[in-house]
Amino acid sequence: MLLLPIETEKGQYLYSGWSNRIVEVSKELFSQYRTGVLNDKLKEIAIRAALLPDAAFRVEVFSPELISRAIAELKSRGPEMLVLGITEACNFRCDYCYYSGGYPDSRTHADRTIDNHTAVAAIEWYFGFSRPDYRIGFYGGEPLLHFSLLKEIVALAERKRGGGCRVIFALTTNGSLLTDDVCDFLAERDFETFVSLDGPEAVHDRYRKDACGNPTFSRIIDNLQRFRERHTDYFDRQVNYSMTIVPPDPLDEIVQFMNRNTWLLGGKTPKVSSVRLFSGNDGLSPLVLPEDCSFDFTSVWDRYIESSVRGAVPDPFSRAVCEASITRIHRRPMNQPGHLVTTGGQCTPGKRCYVDTGGKFHMCERVNAFFPVGSVAEGYDLDAISGYLTSYAELIGSRCSECWAVRLCNKCIPMLSEGERMTGSALDALCERQKKDLAIKLARYCHARAQNLDCFDFIGKRKTEEAD
């Protein structure tokens, strides 16, 4: 059904997956729509309120025309970002790592490092496209294990840069190898640097250990403190954090840690991700977790909503967890299409192009190798990319026309895969999780705006201020 009934402490609402509108309704009318069975009268009411179309509503997910445009854009402009897997080696052995060996759909730690010839060929391929800016990321393993190679690649990219274009560099690191020389180099080149830090010492050291099994928190903090003292302006602008949440996680302790260490973390919105609780199709995570363990961000959402309602900017951790979802809802386009063409949340494979140590191209650095998109030797495999998008469209397209979540959900090919295939069972499971999650977030959104209609308007204003 294209309508989602939403009930909060403050009122009853209907959300339309067709027009993207949210309308408050009476308790009596809400109870009728809640049954999910709409008679002619209820349909007519919803049509007049611009909640349901008065004619057939057709949804196309990655239409042939959209696929053609996406392929043409890749051929013309290349990737928005090229991410080089410098090495598969790492000096850490984090228990939850995707490369720990506990996930059968992923590689494991290895000594493989990208050779100079492959790295040079990847950079030359990228600069063969005409772009106003080029973004190059470095990933691992731990990329700083091969700092000299990283510097050579940066120097090559800077030589390749044409007049009037920019080269933006990014690095994801565990923070253990931030020597003075490394810090100076990153600051001089204005790298966007992300350091993995999961929270206070007791939280971080639960799972983030080095290859000898030793805790890593104090070493990273010492490096970060020295880094900031050495390059304060750069550090405050360009150094941020990646946090992995593992249940049962003491989220309040993470917030307190961030609030106590504003010199290091203040004003930064970290990248927050959740550990995979399942390995492959049905195996458990490699972590030993309590039974019935699940993610519970309720306290974080409560804090974000409460701050927004009273007109305050929420704390950085709450923003990291909640703001992308709220922004998607608050800034949603409200119109009344007769024919909706959507990506369903899937980006164009290859738009963010990950080059592994052997020179193969992948959709991004955080997915398995089952859906390659080309190689350094051959460039993009455009037929394969088109085929992935066509299969994706065929799998999910017929299911979206009557779903209330069609304009808010996010899916991607790796989420729908079981091994080398996208499957209906993976899609069904994902859809149920996403609809449940979206329904909760829409209810929180409605509850907040019932108390302060303008409570989320600060989001766009702050982004503009930060850009200025």
SETIMI-18374 format. One record per residue: z, y, x of N, C-alpha, C, O in turn. Coordinates in steps of 0.05 Angstrom, whole numbers, plus 5000, padded with zeros to 4 digits. Last residue first. Layout:
BEGIN
ZYXZYXZYXZYX;...
This chain:
BEGIN
507355635607507155895618508755925644508856135656;509155115595506455145607506155425620504855445641;514055235573513955085598511255115611511155125636;512255495526513855645546513855505573513555635593;509755065500508155305508509655465529508455555549;514054725492511854635508510154875518509254875541;517155045458518154985484515954895503515854965526;513955055412514555305426515455245454514655385473;513854515396511354645405511854895421510554955440;519554475385518054285403515554425414515154435438;521854805347522254875376520454705394519954785417;521254585298519154775307519454855336517554955348;525054265276523354145298521254345308519554265324;527654555236529254445258527554335281528554325304;526354825191525054915216526154765240525654855263;529554635150526654595148525254655175523254525180;535054305152534054535166531054505168530054355185;536053885118538254055126537354315138538654515136;531153635112532653715088534953895094535854045076;529953515164528653755153529953835126529654055117;533153045171533653285187532453535174533853735172;530952695133533752755131534353015147535853185137;525752635153526152765127529052855124529553065113;526852375202525352635201525952785175526553015175;529151905185530652095202529452375201530852575199;524751685159527151745144528951945159530052125148;521251615202520451805180522951875163523152105155;524151225230523751495242522851695221523751925222;523950785195526550905203526151185213527751365207;518450705193519850765168522550895175523351085161;517350565246516250815235517750895210518251135206;519850065250520750275267519850545256521350745255;516949765212519849785209520850035225522450185215;511849805234512349925208515349955203516250155192;512549535283511849825283512449945256513450175254;513749015268515649175284515049465282516949635279;509048885239511748885226513749045242515349195230;505248935280505149105256507849115242508749325234;506648515315506748795324506848985300508449175300;505748065284508448115294508748405302510748535297;500248125275502148115252504948185262506248345249;498148095328497848335312499848345289501048545284;499347565341500547785357500348045341502248205342;496247315302499147275302500547495318502647595310;490947455316492147555291495147525290496447695279;490047625386490347435364491547575340492947775342;485947675443487447825423487647645398485647535389;486447255500485347315474487247505459489647495461;488747075547486247225549485047305523482847415522;495347125526493547035547491047205548491247455549;494947455472496447215479494647075500492646945494;495148145455494047915469496047685473498447735476;496548615435495448425416494648165429493447995416;498048935477500148865457499248655438500848515426;493249015504495248835516497448755496498448535497;490749385467489749115471491748935483492148705473;495349745426493449725448492849435453494349255445;497450205374496949935384495149945408493650135412;501350595335500050575361499850285370501850145372;501350945271501950715289500450735315498450885318;499751355238501951405256502451185276503751225296;495851215202495451465217497651525236497651725251;497450735178494950745192494650995209493250985230;501850595147502350675175499850735191499950785215;500350395098501350665099501750775128501851015132;494350045090496950055104497850345106496350515116;489249935073491349945053494149975065496149925051;486149935119485350105097487550135076487650335062;487449565160488649835160488149995135489650185130;485049085166487749075157488949355152491149385141;480049115188480149045160482949065149483349055124;481249245243479949435225480349365196480949545180;483248865279485149025263483849195241485249285223;478848555299481348435293483048605274484148495255;474648915307474248695288476948575280477248495257;476849245347476149355321475849135300476849175277;477348875389479749015379479249115351480849085333;472048755398473848545389476348665377477348565357;470349265415469149145391470948925380471348905356;473349335461473749515438472549405413473749435391;471348915493474148925486474649105461476149025443;465849075497466648825483469548815475470248725454;466149535526465149555499465949305483466649325460;468149305574469649505560468849525531470449535513;463748965587466348855582468149045566469448965547;459749345595459449145574462149025567462648975544;461749635639461649765613461149565590462149615567;465349575689463849375673463749475645465449405628;464850085739465749995712464049765702461649755707;463449805804464050025786465049915759465949695757;462749395841460749425819461249675802459449735786;467049435878464349355887462149425867459949505874;471449555849470549755869467649695876466049875881;470449355780471349315808470249535826468449675818;472449245712470549305733471649245760473649095763;476549135678474549325668472549405690471049595687;480148545655479148725676476848905666475448825647;484648285624482448445613481448645634481848885631;488548005651486847855633484448015622482547905612;492648195683489848195694487848065676485648005684;497348615647496548385663493548395670492148585662;499449305658498449085642497648855660497348885684;500649775685502849625672501949395654503449295637;496450065703498049925723500149745710501349585725;490749955660492750125672494449945690494049705692;485949645659486449855639488550055648488350295644;483149535725484649455702485249695684485049925693;478749315776479549525758481049405734480149195724;479749015841479048995813480149225797482349335804;481549035894479349215886478349185858476349305850;486048775909483548645914481148805906478848715910;490149095891489849065920487248925928486248955950;487249455834489149275847488549235877486449345886;486850055803485449895823487549715837489349815851;486650295738488350185759486749995778485449815768;484850855704483750615718485550535741485950685760;484651085644486651085665486050825681486650605672;479850915623480351205624482651265644482551465658;479650385619478450505643478850795645478350915665;479150355550479750205574478250325598475750355597;481150895513478750775524479450625549480350745568;487150715477485550895493482950755502482750515498;489350575412488150465437486550675452484750805440;490750785364492550825386491550725413492650775433;486650745328488950575324491050585346492850425348;482551085330482750905353484950705348485150505363;478951205269481251225286481051035309479650835308;476151515215475451375240477751415259478351645266;476251505146477851565170476851385193476751145191;473651795092472951605112474451675137473951885149;475852175063474751955048474051725066473751495058;482052515078479452405085478452195066480052055053;485453025073484852815052482152695058480152745044;490753215118488253255104487753025086489452845083;494853405167494953335138492353415125491753645122;496553165230494553315214494753215185494752975180;503153205256501053045245499153215229499953405215;507553415281504953545286502653395274500353435282;511653075266511853355259509153495262508453675246;510152565287510552605258510352905251508952975232;509752685342507552555328507752585298505752635284;514952875351512653055354510252945339508753085326;517952415344518352645326515952835327515052935307;516152105387515852015360516052245340514452265321;517652435431514752355427514252265398512252335386;523252475426521552705421518652635417517252755401;526852045439526152115411523752295408522352285388;527851965494527751735475526351815449524751655439;527852475516526152265528525752035509523551915507;531652735485528952815483527052605494524952555482;536152465504535452445476532552525472531052395456;536052655557535752365552534952325523533252155517;536753225552534353105563533952815556531652725551;539453435487539753365516537253215526535853095510;536053915444537453665450537553605480536053725495;537254585432535454405445536954145452538954165466;539654755366540054725395537954545406536854365392;539754775311538154975325538454965355537555155369;542154385282543754635286542254835304543455035312;538054005283538854125257540454385262540054575247;538053845337535753985325536454125300535654355296;543053585342542453825358540153985345540354235344;542253165306544453355301543953615317544353835306;537952885329537653005302539853215298539153435288;540252715378537852875377537553025351536953265350;544652405360545152645376542652825376542953075375;542052005332543952175318544452435334544552645322;539051765374537651905353539552085337538752315330;543351555404541551755416540051905395539852155396;545551195368547251415377545551635390546151875387;541250835362542250995339543851235349543451455339;538550475393538550755402539650945380539151185380;539049865412540250025391540450315401542350385416;535749255424535949545431537149695407536349655384;539748655426537448815418537849105426540149185433;542047995428541948255441539448405433537248285432;543447495410542847705390542847985402543548185389;547447355468545947265444545647505425547347675424;546647735529548247625507546447545484544247645480;542147525581543147725563544847595541544447355535;539347465640541347325624542747525607544347685617;532247575647535047675648536847495632536047375612;527247395637528547275660531447375662532947255678;526747305565526647475589528047335612529747165608;524046695538525946905540525547075565524246985583;517546515511519746485530521546735530520746945522;513146565480515646495466518046465486520246405477;508946805509508746775480511446735467512046845446;511947195562509747035551509947015520511047195507;518447335550516647265572514347085561514846865553;522047875522520747615520518747575542517547775552;523948375530525948165524524747885522526147685521;522448855577521248645560523348425555524448315574;526249455575525449205588524249015568524949025544;523550085557525349865551524349615564521949565565;523450735588522150505578524250285573526450295584;522851425597524651205589523050975578521451015560;522251915643520651725629522451485623523551355641;526752495632525752255646523852095629523652125605;526353145635526152945614525052695627522652685632;530753605668528553405670528653215647530853115639;535153925664532654025654530353835655528153895645;538553605717538553815696535753915689534153975707;539153255758537653165735537253385714535753345695;541853505800539853305806538053245783535653195786;545253865776543953945801541653765808539653845821;547553575736545353755729543953855754541553925752;550953125729549353165753546953345747544653275753;553353075680555053135703553453205728554553335746;549052945647550353205643552153275667552453515673;547752435666545852655668547152925665546353115679;552552175653551652185681549652415685549852565704;552352215597554552345612553752375642554352585654;547851895587547852175580549952325596549452545606;549751395606547451515618547251815613546751975630;553951315571554551345599552251475614552551625633;551251235524552851475526553651525555553851755564;548950735532547250975532548851225535547951415548;549850195560551750405554550350675554550550825573;546049675531546149885551548150105542548050195519;545649005528546949225515547349455535548949415553;538849235541541149205523543048985534542048805547;536249685587536749395583539049375564541249475570;531350155604533650095587533849795582531849665574;529550495660529050255645531550185630533750155642;526851125678529250965670528450725653526950755634;524451535726523651325708526151155703527451065722;524452245738525651985739524451795719523651875697;521552745782522752655757523552365760523452255782;519553305817520853045819522252985793523853135783;517553835808515753605809517053325812515553135809;521454255806518954255790517653985787516753925765;525554115841526254195813523854195795524054145771;522654025888524253815875524753875846524353705828;520654535900518854315894520354095879519353995859;525554805910523654905889521754675881521354625857;527954495952529254545926527254615904527254495883;527554125999525354255984526254305955525354175937;532553986020530354046038528054196024526754366036;535753865978536654065996534354166014534254396022;532653445956532953705941533853925959532954155957;533253055995530553145987530753415974529253605980;538652955994537453076018534753186012533953406022;539052735943540552975950539353115974539053355975;535752285948535052505929536552765936535352975934;538651985985535952075991535152305974533852495983;543351895957543452035982540752145989540452375998;541251595914542451855909542652025934542052265934;539551135941537651305927538751585923537351785927;544450925961542250985979540251185966539351375979;547250835914548251035932546051115952545951355959;544050415887544550685876545250885897544051105898;543349895903541550095914542250385906541050575917;546549275925546249505906544649725920544649755944;543048705953545048925956544549145935542249185927;539448295958541348285937543448505937545448485922;535448375993537748216003539948195982542048075987;532048715968531048435973533248255983533048015982;536549085924534449055944533848765949534948585937;537049165852538049085878535749065898533449045891;538149335792536449445813537749395841539249555851;541949145757539448995760537749095783535948945792;546749435763546749175749544249015756544448765761;546149925785546449705803546649435789546749225803;545850275739543550235757543749985773541849825775;551150245719548850165702546450105720545149895717;554350425761554950165748552650065731552149825730;552050935773552050715792552450445778550950255785;548051195717550251195736550350935752549050745746;540951055714543351175704545551185725544851185749;536350845738537050755711539550875699540350815677;530851075770533751115770534751055741533951195723;525251145807526550965788529550995791530650945813;521751755809523651575823525051405802525951515782;515652055815517451925796519151725812518051545825;512352655830513852425841515752315820517352465809;506652965842508352895819509752635825508552425826;506053325903505953075888507653095863509753215862;504853755939505653805911505353555893504353575871;504053695992501753635975502353665945500653615928;509153836010506853986020504353946002502854125997;512353445986512653725978510153885986509254055971;510552986012510353005983510453295974509053375956;511853116066509053066058508753096028506753226019;517453156063515753386072512853356063511653546053;518752626049519352856031517753096038516753236020;517052346094515852296068516352526049514452616035;520452566133517452586136516052546109514252686102;525452416113524752706115521752736117520652916105;524551866068525351986093524552276093523152376075;525151506020524651786020525851916045527852056044;525750976006524251036031523551336033521651406046;527950885957529450795980528250886007529550886027;525151005910526851205922528351135947529751295958;521350715885524150635880526150825894528550795889;515951105857517450985880520250905871521351015852;509751345843511951215831513351055853512150885866;506151955849507451725863509651615846511251765835;500152345849502552245836503551995850501951845861;496052925858497052665868499752605853501252775846;490253235841493053225834493952935842492852745833;485453675862486353395865489353395861490853525875;480754105829483454045839483753745843482453585830;474854505844476354295830478954235843479454315866;472554905875473254965847474654745832475454785809;468754485917469754755911470254785881468654705864;470953795919468954005919470254275913472554285905;474253325959474453515937472353735940472053855962;474053016003472052965983472053185961470053225947;478653156031475953216042473753196022471753336023;482452955996482353246000479653326014478653546008;481452416001481052545975480852845978479252975965;483052336055480252286046479652436020477552556017;488552456052486752616069483852586061482352776060;490152036018490452316009488652496026487252666014;489151606051487751626025487851916015485852016005;492751706093489851686098488251726073486251866073;497651656066496851916077493851926083492552126079;497651116054497651306032496751586043495151716029;497950896105495550856089495351056066493251166061;503151066118500851156135498251126120496451296121;506350796081506151086080503651186096502351376087;507550296057505150346072504450636071502350726061;512050326028512050136049509650166067509650076090;510950655986511750786011512250586033512750666056;509850325942507650435957508450565984506850576002;512249735925513349985934511250115952510950035975;508649405872510449425895511649695899511949855881;505750065865506249825880506949595862505949575839;501750665868503450485855503850235872502350195891;499351315861499951105880502250935868504351025860;493951685830496651585831496951355851495051215857;490152245823490351995838493351915840494952065851;485752625787488552545788488652265802487252075793;481653185791481952905797484852835800486352975814;478153665752480453575768480453275770479453135753;473053725732474453965740476953895757477854055774;468153255757470553315740471753575750471453655773;463252795766463753085766465953145747465753095722;463952215806463852335780464552635782466152715799;464952065857462152065849461752175821459552235813;470252015864469152285869466152295865464852495868;470651465854471851655836470651935839470052075820;468051245899467051185872468151405852466551505836;471451415939468651515939467451465911465951635901;476051125926476151425926473251535924472751725910;474250605932475250695907475250995905474451105884;472850595987470750555967471650645939470150755924;477950666009475850866014473750835992472851045981;480350175993481450435984479450655987479150825969;477149806019477249805989478350075979477350185960;478049926073475349936062475449956031473850106020;483549846079482450116082479750136069479050336056;486349406029485349466056483949736055483249846034;492549345996489749435994488749506022490149646037;496348766009496149056011493149126009491448986020;500548215994497848335993498048645993499548765978;505247935993504748116017502048256016501348386035;508247965928506647835949506248035971506948275969;511347835865511347975890509847825911510047575913;506547585816509147605828509047775854506847855862;503047765754503147685782506047695792507847785777;504247525687504147735707504047615735505047385740;505247165648502847315645502547535667500747705664;510346945658507946795665505346945663503346855674;515647255685513647305664511047155672509647245691;518747195729519847095704517847125680518447035658;516947435773516347155771517347035745516746805739;517447975776519647815786519047525787520447365800;514348385757513148215778515248025790514947935813;517448655722515148515711513848325731512548135724;524448625735521748705743519548535731519848285729;529748525726527948545702525048605709523348635691;532148525776532148285760530148295737529048085729;528848755833530148825808529848595789527748485785;528648755892528348525875529848575849531848445844;525249165940527249125920526648855906524348755907;520949225973523449185986525849165967528149135975;514748915958516849095950519449025965520048795970;507648835954510248785967512248995958511549215951;502848975937504348815919507048735930508648595918;500349645948501349395958502749245935503749365916;497550045920497550045949498349765960497149665979;493750105870495849925876495949885907494549715918;492050735848491550545869494050375873496250475879;489151015793491750925803491150695823490050495816;485951565770485551325786488251255798489351415813;484851875708486651825730485951565744485451365730;480451915677482152155679484052125702484852325715;474451615705477251605695478651875696478052035714;467951895687469751715701472551725690472951825668;464152215663466452345675468252165691469852255708;459751875646459352155655461652265672461152385693;461851385632459451395650459151675662458351705685;465851545596466551415621464251435641464751485665;462651765555464551935569465351815596465551945616;459951315538458351535550460251715566459451815587;464151025516462750915539461151135553461151155578;465451365473467451305494466151205519466851285541;460851355443461751615455463751565478463651695498;460850815428458650925444459451185458458751225481;465550795398465350635422463150745440463550775465;464051125356466251205373466251055399466751165420;459950815334459251085344461451175363460951295384;462650355317460650335338459950605351459450625375;469750545311467050505300465050475322465550555345;475550445316473550445338470850365326469850145332;476450285252477850295277475850255299474450045300;475650595191474250465213475850505239476450725247;477250585124478250625151476550465170476050225166;476050895062475150705082476150785110476051015118;477750924996478451035022477750825044478850605043;474751064934475250874956475751014982474351204989;478151604901475851434905476551244928478651264941;482551914902481551844875479051674877477751614856;488051734946485251824941484451754913485351554902;494751974942492851754941490051864935489852064922;497152464947498352244961496551994962496851814979;496352914917494852874942496152664960496152694984;498452924867500153034889498853004916500153054937;494552664838494952954834496653084856496253314863;495552144857492952274862493252574859492252724876;500652044836500252044865497652184873497452324893;499452044781501352234792500952264822500952484833;495851604780494951874773496752084783495852294793;499251184793496951244810496051524805495351674824;502651184749503751244776501551314795501851484813;499051054709500451304708501451384735501251614744;497250534723495350764722496751034722495751224735;502350264766500750264742498950514743499050674761;503849944825503150204813501450164789499250044790;508949644857507049584837506349844822508149964809;513049794890510549724903508349644883506149594891;518049974875517349694868514849604882514349364886;518150504886519450324905518750034899518849864917;516250784843514450734866515550524885514050394899;520850774812518450654802516450594825515250374826;524551064842525150784835522650634825522450394829;522151564842522351414867522851114861521550944873;522951734790520151684799520251504825518551334828;528551784792527251614772524451534781523651304780;529452154832530551884835529051694816528451474824;523452544847526052494833526952204837525352034845;520952694913520652614885523452574873525452554887;517453044964520052974953519652914923518153054909;512352815005513052954981515752864971516152614969;508352855061510952765052511752935028511853175031;501652675081503552855069506152705062506152465058;497452385099499452455119501552645107503152765122;493652185065493552475070495552565091495452795100;494751615072492051725069491952015077490452095094;500051485075498451415098495551515096494051505115;504951895049502251795045500751735071500451915087;511551815029509751885051507051745045506951515037;516152074984513851894987512151995010511452225011;523352094978520752204986518651984985519251744984;529752334961527852124959525052244964524452454954;535652584997533652574976531852334978532252154994;539952545033539252815022537152805000536852994985;540252045053542652155040542052415025543452495006;533751775035535751865054538251965038538251955014;528051375028530551465016532551545038533051385056;521251325017523351385038525751495023525651685008;515650925006518051054994520151085016520750905030;509250995027511750895036514051055022514251295026;502750815006505050985002507550845013507950605010;498650455009498350705025500850885023500951095036;500049765017500050005000500050255018501350255039;
